[in-house]
């Protein structure tokens, strides 16, 4: 009798324990379901991917990005928000990123040739190349010719700094290869059809180690020291000479910071880089005249620091005049909250008007600009991943 009573008590304890465990499991599942429901839908694929990384990573396509010009650094660091190691592997800086579309490996080797590859790529390859002019296009052709001959290539994509004069003769030749599925082209061009060829922003001068500025580190509330700035090269017979002349005649130049130089520098010194970034951070407006091309790094570098670009809305002679919205078609398509001037004789009126704004009005414009730039970079990320995924023939891999 005593044994039966003990057995009954033991069974009751086991049963109570099982019920408690089931209740705890149910509560955890409810909490996890609520946590996911509170997230933005765009975040869910990446979270789900991390949870199932051991199984799903085998099914996510691999994408190899090979960048021998630094053109892809804006994509990698500013758009995809990925990091690069401090030290190279036999000269190559390599980094990995898993997204909902691809497992990506980024390979940066400035000026490298195919013979310097650590291993032969296969499957899905994205080349980031410089096709700005004939002086550099031969290096781009070397890489394209090599990649097109590798035996296990399934899909090829191209992130290309286009011809500054809009000729893009090299690109037109390689478009004859069907395996070149998708192109992201920097600079306005009538070749952009948003079917196979998509426009890509010039971005910041990442090759000069221009930083990716986290918006939360910017002090949006403070009064900035300067209304405007321009630090750059004055090319002979360019509109920049008009800009300099206009600023020399302005009475309120103390409200702006100007530094002029006669020749363009490939690399910035540590001092000049700090001076330039200080000017962007502490100016309400950044003047962005046309240079060799209408689109300038300065425009995107100003956006990084929440300084409103004042863009010269003129297409350079012999440039991409056939495009409807040029220059800066992408910014116009995305309704960027920037200012445009037709010529620099309008600068005085722009500065005079901005001087009348209250601090709160300036803050609001800054908030709008920073939010817009975050959204723009997200749109570019989606464009890159989605269009590559859609146009690559992944079922053949």
C-alpha positions in Angstrom: 0.0 0.0 0.0 2.9 2.3 0.9 4.7 1.5 -2.3 1.6 2.3 -4.3 1.2 5.7 -2.6 4.9 6.5 -3.2 4.6 5.5 -6.9 1.5 7.7 -7.2 3.3 10.7 -5.7 6.3 10.1 -8.0 4.0 10.1 -11.1 2.3 13.2 -10.0 5.7 15.0 -9.6 6.8 13.9 -13.0 3.5 15.1 -14.5 3.7 18.4 -12.8 7.3 18.8 -14.1 6.2 18.1 -17.7 3.3 20.5 -17.5 5.7 23.2 -16.1 8.2 22.6 -18.9 5.5 22.8 -21.6 4.2 26.1 -20.1 7.6 27.6 -20.1 8.2 26.5 -23.7 4.9 28.0 -24.7 5.7 31.3 -23.0 9.2 31.4 -24.7 7.6 30.8 -28.1 5.0 33.5 -27.6 7.8 35.9 -26.6 9.9 35.0 -29.6 6.9 35.4 -31.9 6.1 38.9 -30.5 9.8 39.9 -30.8 9.8 39.1 -34.5 6.4 40.8 -35.1 7.8 44.0 -33.6 10.6 44.0 -36.2 10.5 45.8 -39.5 9.7 43.2 -42.3 12.9 44.1 -44.1 14.9 42.8 -41.1 13.2 39.4 -40.9 15.0 37.6 -43.7 18.4 38.4 -42.2 17.3 37.4 -38.7 15.8 34.1 -40.0 18.9 33.5 -41.9 21.1 33.9 -38.8 18.9 31.5 -36.9 19.1 28.9 -39.6 22.7 29.6 -40.6 24.0 26.1 -40.3 21.3 24.7 -42.8 20.3 27.7 -44.9 23.8 29.0 -45.7 24.3 26.0 -47.9 21.4 27.1 -50.1 22.2 30.8 -50.3 24.1 31.5 -53.5 27.8 32.5 -53.2 28.9 35.8 -54.8 32.5 36.7 -55.3 33.2 40.5 -55.6 36.6 41.2 -57.1 37.6 44.9 -56.8 41.0 45.9 -58.3 40.3 49.7 -58.4 38.6 50.6 -55.1 35.4 51.3 -57.0 33.5 48.7 -54.9 34.5 50.2 -51.5 31.5 52.5 -51.4 29.3 49.5 -52.0 31.0 47.4 -49.4 31.5 49.9 -46.6 28.7 52.5 -47.1 25.9 50.6 -48.8 26.2 47.1 -47.4 27.7 48.5 -44.2 30.4 45.8 -44.1 33.9 46.0 -42.7 37.4 45.4 -44.1 40.3 43.9 -42.2 43.2 46.0 -41.1 45.7 43.7 -42.7 45.8 42.0 -46.1 46.2 38.4 -47.1 49.0 38.4 -49.6 48.0 41.9 -50.6 44.3 41.2 -50.8 41.9 42.7 -48.3 39.1 40.1 -47.9 35.9 40.2 -46.0 32.6 38.2 -45.9 29.0 39.2 -45.5 25.8 37.1 -45.4 22.6 38.7 -46.7 19.2 37.2 -47.5 20.2 37.0 -51.1 23.9 36.0 -51.2 26.9 34.8 -49.1 29.3 37.5 -50.3 33.1 37.5 -50.3 34.7 40.9 -51.1 38.2 40.9 -52.4 40.1 44.2 -52.7 43.4 44.3 -54.4 44.2 47.7 -55.9 46.0 47.5 -59.2 46.3 43.7 -59.0 46.2 41.5 -62.1 44.5 38.1 -62.5 47.9 36.3 -62.0 47.8 37.6 -58.4 44.5 36.0 -57.5 44.7 33.7 -54.4 42.4 31.3 -56.1 40.4 31.1 -59.3 36.9 32.3 -58.9 33.9 30.3 -60.0 30.1 30.4 -60.1 28.9 34.0 -59.5 31.4 36.8 -59.9 30.9 40.6 -59.7 33.9 42.7 -61.0 34.3 46.3 -59.7 36.4 48.1 -62.4 37.5 51.5 -63.5 36.5 52.4 -67.1 36.8 56.2 -66.7 39.0 56.7 -69.7 41.5 54.9 -72.0 44.4 55.2 -69.6 42.7 52.8 -67.2 40.3 50.8 -69.4 43.0 48.4 -70.5 43.3 47.1 -66.9 39.5 46.6 -66.8 39.6 44.7 -70.1 42.4 42.5 -68.8 40.1 41.4 -66.0 37.0 41.0 -68.1 38.9 38.8 -70.6 40.3 36.6 -67.9 37.0 36.1 -66.0 35.0 35.4 -69.2 37.4 32.4 -69.9 37.3 30.7 -66.6 35.6 27.3 -67.0 33.1 27.3 -64.1 31.8 30.9 -64.5 28.0 30.8 -64.3 27.1 34.5 -63.9 29.0 37.7 -64.3 28.1 41.2 -63.0 29.9 44.4 -63.4 30.2 47.5 -61.1 31.8 50.0 -63.4 33.0 53.6 -63.1 31.9 54.7 -66.5 33.5 56.8 -69.1 33.5 60.5 -68.0 32.7 61.6 -71.5 29.9 59.0 -71.7 31.3 57.0 -74.6 31.5 53.7 -72.7 32.9 52.0 -75.8 34.5 49.3 -73.8 31.3 48.4 -72.0 29.3 48.2 -75.3 31.7 45.5 -76.5 31.4 43.4 -73.4 27.6 43.7 -73.3 27.7 41.3 -76.3 28.4 38.5 -73.8 25.2 37.1 -72.5 26.9 35.8 -69.4 27.4 39.4 -68.4 24.0 39.5 -66.7 23.9 42.8 -64.9 25.8 46.1 -64.9 25.8 48.9 -62.2 27.2 52.0 -64.0 28.5 55.1 -62.4 27.7 58.4 -64.2 24.7 59.3 -66.2 24.4 57.4 -69.4 21.8 56.7 -72.1 22.8 53.0 -71.7 21.0 52.8 -68.4 17.7 50.9 -69.1 16.9 49.6 -65.6 16.5 46.2 -67.1 20.1 45.0 -67.5 22.0 48.2 -66.8 21.4 50.3 -63.6 22.8 53.6 -62.6 25.1 53.5 -59.5 26.1 56.5 -57.4 29.7 57.7 -57.5 29.7 57.8 -53.7 32.6 59.0 -51.5 36.3 58.8 -52.2 36.7 55.5 -50.3 40.2 55.0 -51.9 41.2 58.1 -49.9 39.9 56.4 -46.7 36.9 58.8 -46.5 35.0 57.4 -43.5 31.5 56.0 -43.3 29.9 58.4 -40.8 27.3 57.0 -38.5 24.3 59.3 -38.4 23.9 58.9 -34.7 27.3 60.4 -34.1 26.3 63.7 -35.8 25.2 66.5 -33.5 22.1 67.6 -35.4 21.0 70.2 -32.9 24.1 72.4 -32.7 24.6 75.7 -34.7 27.2 75.0 -37.3 30.1 77.4 -37.5 29.9 78.1 -41.3 27.0 78.6 -43.7 29.0 77.1 -46.6 32.4 75.6 -47.6 34.4 74.7 -50.7 37.8 73.0 -50.4 39.1 71.8 -53.7 40.8 72.3 -57.0 40.2 75.2 -59.4 40.5 73.9 -62.9 41.5 76.4 -65.7 38.6 77.6 -67.9 36.1 75.9 -65.6 33.0 77.2 -63.7 35.1 76.8 -60.6 36.9 80.0 -61.7 33.5 81.7 -61.7 32.8 80.3 -58.2 36.1 81.7 -56.9 35.5 85.1 -58.5 32.0 85.2 -57.0 33.2 84.3 -53.5 36.0 86.9 -53.7 33.4 89.6 -54.4 31.0 88.6 -51.6 30.9 90.7 -48.5 29.8 87.8 -46.2 32.6 85.4 -47.0 33.4 85.3 -43.3 30.4 83.0 -43.0 32.0 80.4 -45.3 35.3 78.6 -45.4 37.2 78.4 -48.7 40.5 76.8 -49.6 41.6 76.7 -53.2 44.4 74.8 -55.0 45.5 74.7 -58.6 46.1 71.0 -59.1 44.1 67.8 -58.2 45.7 65.5 -55.6 45.2 61.7 -56.0 45.9 61.3 -52.3 45.1 63.6 -49.4 47.5 64.3 -46.6 46.4 63.6 -43.0 46.2 67.3 -42.4 44.2 68.2 -45.6 41.8 65.3 -44.9 41.1 66.5 -41.4 40.6 70.1 -42.6 38.2 68.9 -45.3 36.1 66.7 -43.0 36.0 69.5 -40.4 34.6 71.9 -43.0 31.9 69.4 -44.0 30.9 68.7 -40.4 30.7 72.4 -39.5 29.0 73.8 -42.6 25.3 74.0 -43.3 26.0 74.0 -47.1 28.7 72.4 -49.2 29.3 73.9 -52.7 29.7 71.2 -55.3 30.7 72.6 -58.7 31.3 70.4 -61.7 34.8 69.1 -62.1 36.1 66.8 -64.7 32.6 65.3 -64.5 29.4 66.8 -63.4 29.1 64.2 -60.5 31.6 64.7 -57.7 32.7 62.8 -54.6 32.1 66.0 -52.7 28.3 65.8 -53.0 28.2 62.4 -51.3 30.8 63.3 -48.8 28.7 66.3 -47.8 25.7 64.0 -47.4 27.7 61.8 -45.0 28.2 64.7 -42.7 24.7 66.2 -43.0 25.8 69.2 -45.0 23.4 70.2 -47.8 25.1 70.0 -51.2 24.6 73.0 -53.5 25.0 71.4 -56.9 25.8 73.1 -60.1 23.1 71.7 -62.3 25.1 71.7 -65.6 26.2 68.8 -67.8 29.9 69.1 -68.8 30.5 69.7 -72.5 31.1 66.4 -74.4 29.5 64.6 -71.5 26.2 62.6 -71.1 23.9 65.2 -72.6 21.5 62.6 -74.0 20.2 61.6 -70.6 16.9 63.3 -69.5 17.7 64.2 -65.9 21.5 64.6 -66.1 23.4 65.5 -64.1 22.7 63.5 -61.0 19.9 61.5 -62.4 19.8 59.2 -59.4 19.5 62.0 -56.9 16.7 63.6 -58.9 14.9 60.3 -59.3 15.0 59.9 -55.5 14.0 63.5 -54.8 17.2 64.4 -52.9 16.7 67.4 -50.6 19.7 69.3 -52.1 20.0 72.7 -53.7 20.7 73.3 -57.4 22.1 76.4 -59.1 22.4 77.0 -62.8 25.5 79.1 -62.3 27.6 80.4 -59.4 26.3 84.0 -59.9 23.3 82.7 -57.9 25.4 81.8 -54.9 24.9 85.1 -53.1 21.1 84.8 -53.1 21.4 81.2 -51.9 23.6 82.2 -48.9 21.5 85.3 -48.2 18.3 83.2 -48.0 19.9 80.5 -45.9 21.1 83.2 -43.5 17.5 84.1 -42.7 16.6 80.7 -41.4 16.2 80.1 -37.7 18.3 77.5 -36.0 15.3 75.2 -35.7 14.6 75.5 -39.5 18.3 74.6 -40.1 17.9 71.6 -37.8 14.9 70.4 -39.6 16.6 70.6 -43.0 19.5 68.7 -41.5 17.2 66.0 -40.1 15.5 65.7 -43.5 18.8 65.4 -45.3 20.3 62.7 -43.0 17.1 60.7 -43.1 16.9 60.9 -46.9 20.5 59.7 -47.2 19.9 56.7 -45.0 16.9 55.8 -47.1 18.8 56.3 -50.3 21.6 54.0 -49.3 19.0 51.4 -48.3 17.4 51.7 -51.7 20.8 51.2 -53.4 21.4 48.1 -51.3 18.1 46.7 -52.3 18.8 47.6 -56.0 22.2 45.9 -55.9 21.1 42.7 -54.2 17.7 42.3 -55.8 18.7 43.0 -59.4 21.8 40.8 -59.2 19.7 38.0 -57.7 17.0 38.4 -60.3 19.3 38.6 -63.3 21.8 35.9 -62.4 20.7 32.5 -63.6 21.1 30.9 -60.1 19.2 27.7 -60.9 22.2 26.8 -63.2 24.7 27.0 -60.3 
